[in-house]
């Protein structure tokens, strides 16, 4: 499966288009869970990321690593905020 994010100018703002490809063989339950998950990400996390944009520059760390839903054990400690 592949996911593509596309940003498209839309009036005064920007539209985010999220597309899944090659998901035909993914079971119904998994597709439903992905749909719920992406809806949650779009409502909760994307606004937090957008809040970290200032003067057209993104500042990483909208969600500190220790507070993220998922855990990453391969990021060296010096890069964790």
C-alpha positions as CSV (number, residue, x, y, z in Angstrom):
1,X,0.0,0.0,0.0
2,X,1.1,3.5,-0.7
3,X,-0.1,6.9,0.7
4,X,0.2,10.2,-1.1
5,X,-0.2,13.6,0.4
6,X,-0.9,16.5,-2.0
7,X,-1.2,20.2,-1.2
8,X,-3.4,22.2,-3.6
9,X,-4.0,25.9,-3.5
10,X,-7.6,26.6,-2.5
11,X,-8.8,30.2,-2.4
12,X,-6.9,31.9,0.5
13,X,-5.7,28.6,1.9
14,X,-4.5,25.1,1.0
15,X,-6.3,21.9,0.6
16,X,-4.7,18.7,1.8
17,X,-5.6,15.6,-0.3
18,X,-4.7,12.2,1.2
19,X,-4.9,9.1,-1.1
20,X,-4.3,5.4,-0.4
21,X,-3.1,3.3,-3.3
22,X,-3.1,-0.5,-3.7
23,X,-5.5,-0.9,-0.8
24,X,-7.8,-3.2,-2.7
25,X,-6.6,-6.3,-0.9
26,X,-6.7,-4.8,2.6
27,X,-9.5,-6.3,4.6
28,X,-12.7,-4.3,5.3
29,X,-12.0,-4.0,9.0
30,X,-8.4,-2.7,8.4
31,X,-9.7,-0.1,5.9
32,X,-12.3,1.1,8.4
33,X,-9.7,1.4,11.1
34,X,-7.4,3.3,8.8
35,X,-10.3,5.7,7.9
36,X,-11.0,6.3,11.6
37,X,-7.3,6.7,12.3
38,X,-6.7,9.3,9.5
39,X,-9.8,11.2,10.6
40,X,-8.3,11.4,14.1
41,X,-4.9,12.5,12.8
42,X,-6.5,15.2,10.6
43,X,-8.7,16.6,13.4
44,X,-6.2,16.4,16.3
45,X,-2.6,16.3,15.0
46,X,-2.5,18.3,11.8
47,X,-3.7,21.4,13.6
48,X,-1.0,21.0,16.2
49,X,1.6,20.7,13.4
50,X,0.2,23.8,11.6
51,X,0.5,25.8,14.8
52,X,4.2,25.3,14.6
53,X,4.5,27.2,11.3
54,X,5.7,30.7,11.7
55,X,6.9,33.0,8.8
56,X,6.4,30.1,6.4
57,X,8.9,28.0,8.4
58,X,8.0,24.8,10.2
59,X,9.5,24.1,13.6
60,X,9.7,20.4,14.3
61,X,8.4,19.0,17.5
62,X,4.7,19.9,17.4
63,X,4.2,16.7,19.4
64,X,7.1,15.8,21.6
65,X,8.3,12.3,21.0
66,X,7.5,11.2,24.6
67,X,3.9,12.4,24.2
68,X,3.2,10.6,20.8
69,X,0.8,7.8,20.5
70,X,3.4,5.7,18.8
71,X,6.8,5.1,20.3
72,X,10.1,5.1,18.4
73,X,13.0,3.5,20.0
74,X,15.5,4.1,17.2
75,X,15.8,7.9,17.6
76,X,18.9,8.9,19.6
77,X,18.2,10.6,22.9
78,X,19.8,13.9,21.8
79,X,17.1,14.3,19.1
80,X,14.2,13.9,21.5
81,X,12.6,17.1,22.8
